[in-house]
Amino acid sequence: MAGGKETPRQRMIGILYLVLLGLIALNVPEGLLDAFKNIKISLNTSSDNVTTGIDNTYSAFEKTKLKDQPERAKEPYRKAKEASKAAGELTAYIDALSVQLATEGGGINPEIGDVDGRDNLDISPRIMIANKNADKLRQKIDETRNKLLGLLNDKEKTGINLSLVAEDPPKGRDGQKTWQDAYFGEGIPLGATLTTLAKIKADTKNAENEIVKKLLGEVDQAVVNLDKFSAVAVAPSSYVIAGQPYTAEVFLTASDSKSNPIISANGSNLAVTDGKGKYSVGTGSEGVFTWVGHVTVKQADGTSKTYDTAPQTYQVARPSAVVSPDKMNVLYIGVPNPISISAPGIAKEKLRVSISNGKVSGSGGHYTATVSSAGQATVSVSGETAPGKTQVLGSTLFRVKRIPDPKPQFAGKSGGSTNAANLRAQDRVFAKLENFEFDATFAVTRFTLIILKPRQDVVRYSTTGSELSAQMRTAMAGVTPGTTVVIQDLIAVGPDGTQRGLDAIVLTAN
């Protein structure tokens, strides 16, 4: 059970415990039982002290590392809490066994300050061996040890030698004994068993303490080793609108806040803050421009070394905007016209869009234009090119047209011939747009129905709406092959609210 890193006092307690356990086979005098009691008290005190130390370690870590360096500290802290949880579960199991054994032994005798039946030789073998509790305890010790070591990587395991272990003792005169029989079997008094459990509990706490300190201590190690350097330039954008400044950051990678290199570009030194220099030039003319940054740092021997950035290229262009209709190159009255708008170099949420001869709504590059009268409409775009500064970016002229006239249909046709039965089955007239990209509907508001049968008088009826009137249905019920059906004086109203006179429909029944 021993091993690992222990203080001289802990090693002395362990040696004395083993000596006393060996004397049990000869006699169980009160003096030996008192010695076991004293060792148990010392072990419990040691466990309490270690628990206090672990709590203090957590408290200090939470107030410093976890608060100041949360990204680095949260994973070691999580693993440390897992170690404490695993150790706590084993400790709780040991405490439960101790309570059960002490209860079987008659409880605490205040006169001796120990379990009343501490010299009993039957309780431990019965509860621990016969009831298999020693087997369960050994299994939990092994599982806890593996859990604790599993929280460490190979590098962290270096130098770790946990005292929490359950191994069979060396072969003695009585032959080879298992760990269970050696510490809880025949001839072991109850007082010795309780002391053994206190020893395992102390080993558990010491193992927890060692793992927790190892995990949390990793945060104190250095994260970055500045042994390689390279110069880097970063620009927010390589596309700049004329009149706006071009800015970029030039800095030394792996630098810290105390570094103070000399940074220059195009022959001029840049202002340096926290190891970074900011490059800014005017953009009064259009074209493509290239520049190189230079970072000079002082070496350990006092000499200086210069690192150059890769060539940086940026383009200066005239203000511009792209306005494109999503469906056609015209805007139609009475329907929502979707349009997409973008401006190179400017975020879509920074754009402002307006339109003449109508209204425009939307955001994020996607807009809807609603126009009111035929002719032309201009879509204008401006944008925020700098904080607090708005600039006109461009405009696009659109033609504004009314929606085309729909085609009238009856029995699914606009003219020609169809089956007489098909004609008799119809109850309304339709007005449909063909090959039109928008969802626009027309409603027929009135029409006239003419029926011409061979060698009979012409029948004529008029109605409002799109449905056939009762008289029309009665007349249509008598349509036979050779009958001509004419629908004329058709009026339909579309989304723009205007009335449209449509072509007549002439159908012959066959």
Phi, psi and omega in degrees: 000342184271183180118172180085192182270112180231152176286159177306323181294319179295320179296322180294319178298318180297317180296315180297322180297316180294321179297315180296322179295326179291331181282350182298323182299336182268319186193161175232066180287161180299327180297319178294318179296323175295323179297316176300318179300315182295320177296318180299316178299317180296318179295318179296321177296318178298319179297318178298320180294319179295319178301316177299318179297318178296317179299319179294323178297314178299315183299314180295321181293319181293327181279340183245281188297312183295330180277318186273329183230062187301323183294322180280328190270337190293326181287312174301324179295319179297316180295320179298320178295326176295321178297316179295324179295314180298316179294322180296322179295320178292318179299319179296322179294319178296317179299320180295319177296319181297317179297317180298315181294316181295322178296316177298331181273011176092007179080186183279131174267113184296336181291323181256351180066029182211176178298136184300319182260043184294339180267004182290130184260359184258332186295312183298309179301324183290309184284319187274319184267303183298321181272007175066015179292330177293322177297316180296320181296316180298318179298318180293324177298313180297317181296318180294318179300314180295321178298315182296313180291330180292344179279351181255147172276177184300322180292319181290335180286346180299125179085357179273125178218088186289138177281350179281098183206146178235096183239149177296139180288165177300155180296131181245194180296330181273010181093187181279125178248150174282164177302321181297311182292324184296325187251345183224003188274204185300135178088000181265118180289158182301321180300321179291321179298316179296325177292321177300316179297323177296324178294317179296321178297318178295320177297322179298314180296319179295321178295316177302314181300318182293318181291316180299313180294326178294315181294310183289334179289339180296334182292334181284348182283155181294141182264323185240136175243110186280079180245351177228141184230147172207143180273139183225139174238133181230125178246138178301326181204144176260002179243118187234138175279138181306136181098345179258148182284150172261126182235149177206154176255132177243122184209165181263123179293152181068016179276158175245179185292344181269351181289147183219066182285165173267120182241132181221162177206134180054036175085000181242137177287144180256153174291134185247129176226125180054039177080007183236140176248144180250124181259126182217127178225161177285161181227063183280341183233155181279162176136182178254130185234148181230141177215162180229134177263150180233129180242120181248125181236151179272131181276172181297331181273007178095347178279167180246149178226137183251135177244134182255143175281163170292151180304134180252129183242137175219157183241135175251124183232163176292156174300135181206160176217150178247120178238121182227131175289140182284337184238316182215174179267018175227162174251136184253142179286137172092354178230153175288126182257107181285136177224149177249138183227134175214157179224114182306131177089356181233133180298144184299327181288350179268001183274149175233127187237138176220164181215142172273157177059047178153202180224155177225139179223164179124183180193174176063028179092349181243122187227164176232124180256135176238118183251158189245336182214153182293154180135244181222157175217138180251124175264119182251142183232131172231164182207158178275105183271345177203158180307119178081003182237124179247138184229140176289128184258333180159177179210160180225136181265129178244148169278141178245122183231158174276159181296138180300157177294142177280169176262128177285146180220140174219132185059030178077010182225158175254001179166172179102212183237156179203168182294140181299321179296324178296319179294317181296336185275353185277150180228359181202167179248141181243155173231112188237142175272131179251135178057042177244134190283343186260155175277089181234133181240147177242141178248127176287128184255336174194158178195167178239134180252128178238129179241124181242107176260147180303133175060027176228162179291151178288136178253131182227131177222148176234150180207166174255155183087188183257348184270150175290139177285171180300318179297320180296319181295321179296318180292321181291335180295341181261011180292130178232167177307138182096348179284140175253129179247126181239131174241119184222182184054038181285130175236131178227150180239131181255192183298334180279356176084359181271149178275137180240127172275123187256161179295155178285153176253127179238117183234139177247129181281140177229000000 
